[in-house]
Amino acid sequence: MTKISKEEAKEKLLQFLKSMTREMLFTDIEAFFDSIGWNYYPCGEPMEYLVHPEYKKVVLWSFNVETIEIFLEISCKLEKYGIAIVHYPELYFAYRADGKISAFPKTNWQGMKKCKTPHWLPVAFTKKEWNG
């Protein structure tokens, strides 16, 4: 499989999220990256964390540096396309069913303001129209 450029991966991810027909977990996005030939996992390089923009101790997911940059670059476009990032308690079990939960203790919307050490907030990408 040919390695695609960061710019191609970013555009394809944005199109993928715009065309989603159900909520998407980061595990779904990892499978999508696999399908397009994007290496999101830090092979031989340090793991980087995608953190909440306001609460820096709240980890959303971990990737390599280039993939974190992709998410940071598209984050400002998500609202324009009606895409929201949501959290609710059941998401933890969805990630667990996929066999991918963070080693960090988990938190929730209410608890994330108090985090002094890294905590994981299980989130999903969804369309705003599905959540009112």
DRENTORKOL-3810 file (N, C-alpha, C; in nm, 4 decimals):
REM DRENTORKOL-3810
@n.u->0.0846; n.v->-0.1183; n.w->0.0000; ca.u->0.0000; ca.v->0.0000; ca.w->0.0000; c.u->0.0889; c.v->0.1242; c.w->0.0000
@n.u->0.0551; n.v->0.2205; n.w->-0.0835; ca.u->0.1308; ca.v->0.3441; ca.w->-0.0940; c.u->0.0979; c.v->0.4359; c.w->0.0220
@n.u->0.2018; n.v->0.4961; n.w->0.0785; ca.u->0.1802; ca.v->0.5910; ca.w->0.1876; c.u->0.1206; c.v->0.7194; c.w->0.1300
@n.u->0.0150; n.v->0.7653; n.w->0.1919; ca.u->-0.0468; ca.v->0.8892; ca.w->0.1465; c.u->0.0123; c.v->1.0064; c.w->0.2243
@n.u->-0.0051; n.v->1.1253; n.w->0.1694; ca.u->0.0494; ca.v->1.2438; ca.w->0.2360; c.u->-0.0402; c.v->1.2848; c.w->0.3531
@n.u->0.0165; n.v->1.3648; n.w->0.4388; ca.u->-0.0583; ca.v->1.4174; ca.w->0.5530; c.u->-0.1785; c.v->1.4981; c.w->0.5041
@n.u->-0.1598; n.v->1.5767; n.w->0.4002; ca.u->-0.2680; ca.v->1.6596; ca.w->0.3449; c.u->-0.3814; c.v->1.5716; c.w->0.2917
@n.u->-0.3456; n.v->1.4618; n.w->0.2217; ca.u->-0.4473; ca.v->1.3683; ca.w->0.1718; c.u->-0.5226; c.v->1.3029; c.w->0.2872
@n.u->-0.4480; n.v->1.2612; n.w->0.3885; ca.u->-0.5106; ca.v->1.1971; ca.w->0.5052; c.u->-0.6066; c.v->1.2937; c.w->0.5734
@n.u->-0.5671; n.v->1.4198; n.w->0.5848; ca.u->-0.6523; ca.v->1.5205; ca.w->0.6486; c.u->-0.7816; c.v->1.5388; c.w->0.5696
@n.u->-0.7708; n.v->1.5537; n.w->0.4386; ca.u->-0.8905; ca.v->1.5734; ca.w->0.3552; c.u->-0.9811; c.v->1.4511; c.w->0.3586
@n.u->-0.9212; n.v->1.3327; n.w->0.3529; ca.u->-1.0015; ca.v->1.2094; ca.w->0.3558; c.u->-1.0710; c.v->1.1924; c.w->0.4905
@n.u->-1.0026; n.v->1.2268; n.w->0.5993; ca.u->-1.0654; ca.v->1.2176; ca.w->0.7313; c.u->-1.1825; c.v->1.3143; c.w->0.7409
@n.u->-1.1653; n.v->1.4344; n.w->0.6934; ca.u->-1.2741; ca.v->1.5324; ca.w->0.6978; c.u->-1.3937; c.v->1.4832; c.w->0.6168
@n.u->-1.3687; n.v->1.4276; n.w->0.4975; ca.u->-1.4780; ca.v->1.3736; ca.w->0.4158; c.u->-1.5447; c.v->1.2552; c.w->0.4862
@n.u->-1.4650; n.v->1.1711; n.w->0.5498; ca.u->-1.5171; ca.v->1.0559; ca.w->0.6233; c.u->-1.6113; c.v->1.1020; c.w->0.7345
@n.u->-1.5692; n.v->1.2008; n.w->0.8110; ca.u->-1.6531; ca.v->1.2505; ca.w->0.9200; c.u->-1.7774; c.v->1.3213; c.w->0.8666
@n.u->-1.7644; n.v->1.3946; n.w->0.7579; ca.u->-1.8802; ca.v->1.4634; ca.w->0.6999; c.u->-1.9842; c.v->1.3638; c.w->0.6484
@n.u->-1.9400; n.v->1.2478; n.w->0.6035; ca.u->-2.0329; ca.v->1.1506; ca.w->0.5445; c.u->-2.0748; c.v->1.0399; c.w->0.6414
@n.u->-2.0354; n.v->1.0502; n.w->0.7688; ca.u->-2.0681; ca.v->0.9423; ca.w->0.8628; c.u->-2.2201; c.v->0.9259; c.w->0.8772
@n.u->-2.2594; n.v->0.8011; n.w->0.8975; ca.u->-2.4016; ca.v->0.7684; ca.w->0.9130; c.u->-2.4334; c.v->0.7207; c.w->1.0548
@n.u->-2.3317; n.v->0.7227; n.w->1.1409; ca.u->-2.3483; ca.v->0.6868; ca.w->1.2826; c.u->-2.2362; c.v->0.7534; c.w->1.3596
@n.u->-2.2460; n.v->0.7518; n.w->1.4908; ca.u->-2.1374; ca.v->0.8068; ca.w->1.5719; c.u->-2.0088; c.v->0.7298; c.w->1.5455
@n.u->-1.8983; n.v->0.8018; n.w->1.5499; ca.u->-1.7678; ca.v->0.7417; ca.w->1.5255; c.u->-1.6788; c.v->0.7565; c.w->1.6476
@n.u->-1.6206; n.v->0.6468; n.w->1.6892; ca.u->-1.5222; ca.v->0.6466; ca.w->1.7968; c.u->-1.3836; c.v->0.6648; c.w->1.7358
@n.u->-1.2856; n.v->0.6922; n.w->1.8192; ca.u->-1.1488; ca.v->0.6973; ca.w->1.7679; c.u->-1.1059; c.v->0.5611; c.w->1.7133
@n.u->-1.1624; n.v->0.4526; n.w->1.7645; ca.u->-1.1295; ca.v->0.3202; ca.w->1.7105; c.u->-1.1804; c.v->0.3073; c.w->1.5674
@n.u->-1.2946; n.v->0.3678; n.w->1.5366; ca.u->-1.3448; ca.v->0.3693; ca.w->1.3987; c.u->-1.2513; c.v->0.4508; c.w->1.3095
@n.u->-1.2001; n.v->0.5592; n.w->1.3640; ca.u->-1.1089; ca.v->0.6443; ca.w->1.2867; c.u->-0.9768; c.v->0.5716; c.w->1.2626
@n.u->-0.9306; n.v->0.4944; n.w->1.3593; ca.u->-0.8101; ca.v->0.4146; ca.w->1.3378; c.u->-0.8329; c.v->0.3152; c.w->1.2237
@n.u->-0.9491; n.v->0.2493; n.w->1.2224; ca.u->-0.9804; ca.v->0.1544; ca.w->1.1137; c.u->-0.9864; c.v->0.2275; c.w->0.9794
@n.u->-1.0419; n.v->0.3481; n.w->0.9796; ca.u->-1.0463; ca.v->0.4281; ca.w->0.8571; c.u->-0.9044; c.v->0.4600; c.w->0.8109
@n.u->-0.8182; n.v->0.5038; n.w->0.9038; ca.u->-0.6791; ca.v->0.5335; ca.w->0.8676; c.u->-0.6117; c.v->0.4092; c.w->0.8087
@n.u->-0.6365; n.v->0.2928; n.w->0.8675; ca.u->-0.5808; ca.v->0.1687; ca.w->0.8118; c.u->-0.6275; c.v->0.1491; c.w->0.6677
@n.u->-0.7551; n.v->0.1769; n.w->0.6422; ca.u->-0.8113; ca.v->0.1529; ca.w->0.5085; c.u->-0.7547; c.v->0.2461; c.w->0.4019
@n.u->-0.7072; n.v->0.3636; n.w->0.4427; ca.u->-0.6514; ca.v->0.4570; ca.w->0.3436; c.u->-0.4982; c.v->0.4558; c.w->0.3427
@n.u->-0.4383; n.v->0.3732; n.w->0.4281; ca.u->-0.2930; ca.v->0.3614; ca.w->0.4292; c.u->-0.2208; c.v->0.4692; c.w->0.5078
@n.u->-0.2897; n.v->0.5293; n.w->0.6047; ca.u->-0.2249; ca.v->0.6319; ca.w->0.6871; c.u->-0.1724; c.v->0.5675; c.w->0.8140
@n.u->-0.0445; n.v->0.5875; n.w->0.8437; ca.u->0.0174; ca.v->0.5328; ca.w->0.9645; c.u->-0.0047; c.v->0.6304; c.w->1.0795
@n.u->-0.0968; n.v->0.5985; n.w->1.1667; ca.u->-0.1314; ca.v->0.6852; ca.w->1.2799; c.u->-0.0600; c.v->0.6454; c.w->1.4076
@n.u->-0.0029; n.v->0.5253; n.w->1.4085; ca.u->0.0570; ca.v->0.4757; ca.w->1.5317; c.u->0.2045; c.v->0.5122; c.w->1.5376
@n.u->0.2530; n.v->0.5537; n.w->1.6531; ca.u->0.3919; ca.v->0.5989; ca.w->1.6645; c.u->0.4925; c.v->0.4843; c.w->1.6685
@n.u->0.5281; n.v->0.4309; n.w->1.5531; ca.u->0.6269; ca.v->0.3226; ca.w->1.5462; c.u->0.7665; c.v->0.3816; c.w->1.5634
@n.u->0.8306; n.v->0.3501; n.w->1.6731; ca.u->0.9652; ca.v->0.3980; ca.w->1.6970; c.u->0.9743; c.v->0.5444; c.w->1.7357
@n.u->0.8626; n.v->0.6058; n.w->1.7620; ca.u->0.8634; ca.v->0.7453; ca.w->1.8048; c.u->0.7737; c.v->0.7574; c.w->1.9278
@n.u->0.7869; n.v->0.8633; n.w->2.0025; ca.u->0.7067; ca.v->0.8753; ca.w->2.1247; c.u->0.5571; c.v->0.8899; c.w->2.0952
@n.u->0.4783; n.v->0.8360; n.w->2.1836; ca.u->0.3330; ca.v->0.8501; ca.w->2.1763; c.u->0.2969; c.v->0.9938; c.w->2.2107
@n.u->0.2084; n.v->1.0513; n.w->2.1332; ca.u->0.1595; ca.v->1.1865; ca.w->2.1607; c.u->0.0120; c.v->1.1763; c.w->2.1978
@n.u->-0.0372; n.v->1.2736; n.w->2.2724; ca.u->-0.1747; ca.v->1.2690; ca.w->2.3179; c.u->-0.2541; c.v->1.3853; c.w->2.2617
@n.u->-0.3705; n.v->1.3529; n.w->2.2101; ca.u->-0.4662; ca.v->1.4544; ca.w->2.1672; c.u->-0.5426; c.v->1.4920; c.w->2.2930
@n.u->-0.5281; n.v->1.6155; n.w->2.3367; ca.u->-0.5883; ca.v->1.6577; ca.w->2.4634; c.u->-0.7017; c.v->1.7562; c.w->2.4386
@n.u->-0.7850; n.v->1.7688; n.w->2.5388; ca.u->-0.8945; ca.v->1.8658; ca.w->2.5351; c.u->-0.8336; c.v->2.0048; c.w->2.5187
@n.u->-0.8912; n.v->2.0897; n.w->2.4321; ca.u->-0.8306; ca.v->2.2209; ca.w->2.4082; c.u->-0.8234; c.v->2.3109; c.w->2.5318
@n.u->-0.9154; n.v->2.2944; n.w->2.6246; ca.u->-0.9179; ca.v->2.3797; ca.w->2.7433; c.u->-0.8558; c.v->2.3118; c.w->2.8651
@n.u->-0.8761; n.v->2.1814; n.w->2.8771; ca.u->-0.8289; ca.v->2.1065; ca.w->2.9935; c.u->-0.7158; c.v->2.0128; c.w->2.9494
@n.u->-0.5935; n.v->2.0590; n.w->2.9627; ca.u->-0.4766; ca.v->1.9905; ca.w->2.9065; c.u->-0.4435; c.v->1.8569; c.w->2.9736
@n.u->-0.5033; n.v->1.8283; n.w->3.0859; ca.u->-0.4816; ca.v->1.6990; ca.w->3.1516; c.u->-0.5858; c.v->1.5956; c.w->3.1083
@n.u->-0.6747; n.v->1.6343; n.w->3.0180; ca.u->-0.7791; ca.v->1.5437; ca.w->2.9700; c.u->-0.7394; c.v->1.4923; c.w->2.8320
@n.u->-0.7082; n.v->1.3633; n.w->2.8259; ca.u->-0.6622; ca.v->1.2977; ca.w->2.7038; c.u->-0.7828; c.v->1.2417; c.w->2.6290
@n.u->-0.7905; n.v->1.2723; n.w->2.4988; ca.u->-0.8974; ca.v->1.2174; ca.w->2.4163; c.u->-0.8529; c.v->1.0883; c.w->2.3485
@n.u->-0.7285; n.v->1.0857; n.w->2.2970; ca.u->-0.6753; ca.v->0.9653; ca.w->2.2322; c.u->-0.5266; c.v->0.9847; c.w->2.2092
@n.u->-0.4569; n.v->0.8808; n.w->2.1685; ca.u->-0.3135; ca.v->0.8925; ca.w->2.1427; c.u->-0.2812; c.v->0.8495; c.w->1.9997
@n.u->-0.1913; n.v->0.9228; n.w->1.9386; ca.u->-0.1479; ca.v->0.8993; ca.w->1.8012; c.u->-0.0027; c.v->0.9416; c.w->1.7872
@n.u->0.0479; n.v->0.9353; n.w->1.6633; ca.u->0.1788; ca.v->0.9944; ca.w->1.6367; c.u->0.1608; c.v->1.1448; c.w->1.6135
@n.u->0.2718; n.v->1.2165; n.w->1.6061; ca.u->0.2679; ca.v->1.3629; ca.w->1.5969; c.u->0.1903; c.v->1.4113; c.w->1.4741
@n.u->0.2151; n.v->1.3514; n.w->1.3580; ca.u->0.1471; ca.v->1.3970; ca.w->1.2357; c.u->-0.0046; c.v->1.3823; c.w->1.2466
@n.u->-0.0500; n.v->1.2760; n.w->1.3078; ca.u->-0.1944; ca.v->1.2535; ca.w->1.3200; c.u->-0.2558; c.v->1.3523; c.w->1.4188
@n.u->-0.1855; n.v->1.3831; n.w->1.5256; ca.u->-0.2333; ca.v->1.4857; ca.w->1.6186; c.u->-0.2473; c.v->1.6177; c.w->1.5434
@n.u->-0.1485; n.v->1.6508; n.w->1.4600; ca.u->-0.1541; ca.v->1.7743; ca.w->1.3816; c.u->-0.2760; c.v->1.7761; c.w->1.2897
@n.u->-0.3097; n.v->1.6625; n.w->1.2297; ca.u->-0.4286; ca.v->1.6540; ca.w->1.1437; c.u->-0.5530; c.v->1.6905; c.w->1.2241
@n.u->-0.5677; n.v->1.6306; n.w->1.3420; ca.u->-0.6856; ca.v->1.6598; ca.w->1.4240; c.u->-0.6902; c.v->1.8064; c.w->1.4657
@n.u->-0.5772; n.v->1.8630; n.w->1.4992; ca.u->-0.5744; ca.v->2.0046; ca.w->1.5371; c.u->-0.6125; c.v->2.0935; c.w->1.4184
@n.u->-0.5689; n.v->2.0561; n.w->1.2986; ca.u->-0.5993; ca.v->2.1354; ca.w->1.1795; c.u->-0.7458; c.v->2.1259; c.w->1.1383
@n.u->-0.8087; n.v->2.0096; n.w->1.1567; ca.u->-0.9500; ca.v->1.9983; ca.w->1.1155; c.u->-1.0473; c.v->2.0385; c.w->1.2255
@n.u->-1.0007; n.v->2.0489; n.w->1.3488; ca.u->-1.0935; ca.v->2.0755; ca.w->1.4598; c.u->-1.1739; c.v->2.2034; c.w->1.4394
@n.u->-1.1151; n.v->2.3045; n.w->1.3800; ca.u->-1.1887; ca.v->2.4294; ca.w->1.3579; c.u->-1.2931; c.v->2.4153; c.w->1.2469
@n.u->-1.2821; n.v->2.3128; n.w->1.1641; ca.u->-1.3778; ca.v->2.2931; ca.w->1.0547; c.u->-1.4965; c.v->2.2063; c.w->1.0948
@n.u->-1.4850; n.v->2.1334; n.w->1.2045; ca.u->-1.5897; ca.v->2.0387; ca.w->1.2414; c.u->-1.7242; c.v->2.1069; c.w->1.2624
@n.u->-1.7249; n.v->2.2167; n.w->1.3354; ca.u->-1.8516; ca.v->2.2858; ca.w->1.3624; c.u->-1.9160; c.v->2.3349; c.w->1.2328
@n.u->-1.8351; n.v->2.3835; n.w->1.1415; ca.u->-1.8851; ca.v->2.4314; ca.w->1.0116; c.u->-1.9646; c.v->2.3224; c.w->0.9401
@n.u->-1.9225; n.v->2.1976; n.w->0.9565; ca.u->-1.9895; ca.v->2.0853; ca.w->0.8909; c.u->-2.0906; c.v->2.0155; c.w->0.9817
@n.u->-2.1227; n.v->2.0759; n.w->1.0948; ca.u->-2.2241; ca.v->2.0210; ca.w->1.1836; c.u->-2.1783; c.v->1.8978; c.w->1.2600
@n.u->-2.0479; n.v->1.8863; n.w->1.2811; ca.u->-1.9923; ca.v->1.7716; ca.w->1.3523; c.u->-1.9568; c.v->1.8149; c.w->1.4946
@n.u->-1.9991; n.v->1.7343; n.w->1.5909; ca.u->-1.9725; ca.v->1.7640; ca.w->1.7311; c.u->-1.8958; c.v->1.6484; c.w->1.7934
@n.u->-1.8250; n.v->1.6789; n.w->1.9003; ca.u->-1.7601; ca.v->1.5758; ca.w->1.9806; c.u->-1.8409; c.v->1.5649; c.w->2.1086
@n.u->-1.8880; n.v->1.4430; n.w->2.1375; ca.u->-1.9754; ca.v->1.4231; ca.w->2.2530; c.u->-1.9144; c.v->1.3212; c.w->2.3496
@n.u->-1.9613; n.v->1.3285; n.w->2.4711; ca.u->-1.9236; ca.v->1.2312; ca.w->2.5731; c.u->-2.0507; c.v->1.1915; c.w->2.6490
@n.u->-2.0646; n.v->1.0649; n.w->2.6741; ca.u->-2.1653; ca.v->1.0147; ca.w->2.7670; c.u->-2.1100; c.v->0.8844; c.w->2.8245
@n.u->-2.1537; n.v->0.8453; n.w->2.9440; ca.u->-2.0905; ca.v->0.7340; ca.w->3.0147; c.u->-2.0812; c.v->0.6038; c.w->2.9356
@n.u->-2.1791; n.v->0.5744; n.w->2.8530; ca.u->-2.1800; ca.v->0.4476; ca.w->2.7797; c.u->-2.0666; c.v->0.4352; c.w->2.6779
@n.u->-2.0055; n.v->0.5467; n.w->2.6405; ca.u->-1.8964; ca.v->0.5402; ca.w->2.5425; c.u->-1.7792; c.v->0.4569; c.w->2.5931
@n.u->-1.7568; n.v->0.4598; n.w->2.7226; ca.u->-1.6499; ca.v->0.3773; ca.w->2.7795; c.u->-1.6694; c.v->0.2314; c.w->2.7392
@n.u->-1.7932; n.v->0.1825; n.w->2.7457; ca.u->-1.8216; ca.v->0.0431; ca.w->2.7141; c.u->-1.8090; c.v->0.0153; c.w->2.5646
@n.u->-1.8365; n.v->0.1146; n.w->2.4822; ca.u->-1.8174; ca.v->0.0988; ca.w->2.3372; c.u->-1.6686; c.v->0.0809; c.w->2.3061
@n.u->-1.5839; n.v->0.1617; n.w->2.3691; ca.u->-1.4394; ca.v->0.1465; ca.w->2.3499; c.u->-1.3914; c.v->0.0119; c.w->2.4049
@n.u->-1.4446; n.v->-0.0253; n.w->2.5195; ca.u->-1.4060; ca.v->-0.1530; ca.w->2.5804; c.u->-1.4450; c.v->-0.2698; c.w->2.4896
@n.u->-1.5621; n.v->-0.2616; n.w->2.4279; ca.u->-1.6059; ca.v->-0.3665; ca.w->2.3353; c.u->-1.5125; c.v->-0.3762; c.w->2.2151
@n.u->-1.4543; n.v->-0.2633; n.w->2.1747; ca.u->-1.3570; ca.v->-0.2625; ca.w->2.0650; c.u->-1.2189; c.v->-0.3081; c.w->2.1123
@n.u->-1.2044; n.v->-0.3294; n.w->2.2438; ca.u->-1.0777; ca.v->-0.3748; ca.w->2.2984; c.u->-0.9731; c.v->-0.2660; c.w->2.3112
@n.u->-1.0173; n.v->-0.1404; n.w->2.3125; ca.u->-0.9217; ca.v->-0.0291; ca.w->2.3189; c.u->-0.9673; c.v->0.0728; c.w->2.4215
@n.u->-0.9148; n.v->0.0583; n.w->2.5412; ca.u->-0.9397; ca.v->0.1601; ca.w->2.6425; c.u->-0.8055; c.v->0.2166; c.w->2.6864
@n.u->-0.8075; n.v->0.3381; n.w->2.7296; ca.u->-0.6848; ca.v->0.4057; ca.w->2.7707; c.u->-0.6359; c.v->0.3514; c.w->2.9046
@n.u->-0.5053; n.v->0.3583; n.w->2.9229; ca.u->-0.4473; ca.v->0.3188; ca.w->3.0515; c.u->-0.4704; c.v->0.4260; c.w->3.1578
@n.u->-0.5060; n.v->0.5471; n.w->3.1128; ca.u->-0.5330; ca.v->0.6548; ca.w->3.2075; c.u->-0.6669; c.v->0.6307; c.w->3.2773
@n.u->-0.6818; n.v->0.6779; n.w->3.3997; ca.u->-0.8136; ca.v->0.6715; ca.w->3.4637; c.u->-0.9120; c.v->0.7526; c.w->3.3794
@n.u->-1.0373; n.v->0.7104; n.w->3.3769; ca.u->-1.1329; ca.v->0.7858; ca.w->3.2949; c.u->-1.1974; c.v->0.8972; c.w->3.3766
@n.u->-1.2454; n.v->0.9974; n.w->3.3034; ca.u->-1.3145; ca.v->1.1096; ca.w->3.3651; c.u->-1.4425; c.v->1.1349; c.w->3.2870
@n.u->-1.5156; n.v->1.2366; n.w->3.3260; ca.u->-1.6374; ca.v->1.2757; ca.w->3.2548; c.u->-1.6380; c.v->1.4279; c.w->3.2413
@n.u->-1.7426; n.v->1.4831; n.w->3.1764; ca.u->-1.7490; ca.v->1.6287; ca.w->3.1552; c.u->-1.7370; c.v->1.7047; c.w->3.2874
@n.u->-1.8057; n.v->1.6550; n.w->3.3902; ca.u->-1.8047; ca.v->1.7258; ca.w->3.5177; c.u->-1.6694; c.v->1.7160; c.w->3.5877
@n.u->-1.6055; n.v->1.6003; n.w->3.5800; ca.u->-1.4809; ca.v->1.5777; ca.w->3.6511; c.u->-1.3572; c.v->1.6323; c.w->3.5833
@n.u->-1.3653; n.v->1.6611; n.w->3.4533; ca.u->-1.2427; ca.v->1.6989; ca.w->3.3817; c.u->-1.1837; c.v->1.8311; c.w->3.4274
@n.u->-1.2647; n.v->1.9186; n.w->3.4827; ca.u->-1.2129; ca.v->2.0468; ca.w->3.5309; c.u->-1.1212; c.v->2.0289; c.w->3.6514
@n.u->-1.1350; n.v->1.9170; n.w->3.7211; ca.u->-1.0579; ca.v->1.8927; ca.w->3.8432; c.u->-0.9324; c.v->1.8097; c.w->3.8202
@n.u->-0.9092; n.v->1.7613; n.w->3.7006; ca.u->-0.7968; ca.v->1.6703; ca.w->3.6736; c.u->-0.6624; c.v->1.7391; c.w->3.6925
@n.u->-0.5822; n.v->1.6839; n.w->3.7808; ca.u->-0.4464; ca.v->1.7348; ca.w->3.8055; c.u->-0.3424; c.v->1.6460; c.w->3.7368
@n.u->-0.3818; n.v->1.5233; n.w->3.7052; ca.u->-0.2969; ca.v->1.4292; ca.w->3.6324; c.u->-0.3744; c.v->1.3847; c.w->3.5083
@n.u->-0.3080; n.v->1.3254; n.w->3.4091; ca.u->-0.3797; ca.v->1.2843; ca.w->3.2879; c.u->-0.4946; c.v->1.1873; c.w->3.3166
@n.u->-0.6084; n.v->1.2163; n.w->3.2577; ca.u->-0.7271; ca.v->1.1313; ca.w->3.2630; c.u->-0.7828; c.v->1.1200; c.w->3.1211
@n.u->-0.8515; n.v->1.0099; n.w->3.0951; ca.u->-0.9077; ca.v->0.9841; ca.w->2.9629; c.u->-1.0565; c.v->1.0187; c.w->2.9615
@n.u->-1.0974; n.v->1.0923; n.w->2.8599; ca.u->-1.2390; ca.v->1.1236; ca.w->2.8382; c.u->-1.2833; c.v->1.0505; c.w->2.7117
@n.u->-1.3608; n.v->0.9409; n.w->2.7244; ca.u->-1.4086; ca.v->0.8701; ca.w->2.6053; c.u->-1.5087; c.v->0.9583; c.w->2.5286
@n.u->-1.4802; n.v->0.9835; n.w->2.4020; ca.u->-1.5654; ca.v->1.0696; ca.w->2.3210; c.u->-1.5993; c.v->1.0031; c.w->2.1890
@n.u->-1.6993; n.v->1.0596; n.w->2.1228; ca.u->-1.7389; ca.v->1.0149; ca.w->1.9887; c.u->-1.7629; c.v->1.1379; c.w->1.9024
@n.u->-1.7454; n.v->1.1194; n.w->1.7738; ca.u->-1.7798; ca.v->1.2225; ca.w->1.6766; c.u->-1.9217; c.v->1.1938; c.w->1.6302
@n.u->-2.0034; n.v->1.2964; n.w->1.6232; ca.u->-2.1431; ca.v->1.2791; ca.w->1.5843; c.u->-2.1878; c.v->1.3999; c.w->1.5044
@n.u->-2.3028; n.v->1.3878; n.w->1.4426; ca.u->-2.3604; ca.v->1.5036; ca.w->1.3738; c.u->-2.4522; c.v->1.5748; c.w->1.4722
@n.u->-2.4406; n.v->1.7064; n.w->1.4748; ca.u->-2.5205; ca.v->1.7849; ca.w->1.5704; c.u->-2.6696; c.v->1.7576; c.w->1.5541
@n.u->-2.7139; n.v->1.7355; n.w->1.4329; ca.u->-2.8566; ca.v->1.7136; ca.w->1.4072; c.u->-2.9081; c.v->1.5871; c.w->1.4750
@n.u->-2.8193; n.v->1.4916; n.w->1.5068; ca.u->-2.8608; ca.v->1.3695; ca.w->1.5740; c.u->-2.8794; c.v->1.3891; c.w->1.7233
@n.u->-2.8223; n.v->1.4954; n.w->1.7763; ca.u->-2.8242; ca.v->1.5185; ca.w->1.9213; c.u->-2.9022; c.v->1.6426; c.w->1.9629
@n.u->-2.9734; n.v->1.6999; n.w->1.8716; ca.u->-3.0554; ca.v->1.8158; ca.w->1.9046; c.u->-2.9859; c.v->1.9397; c.w->1.9155
END
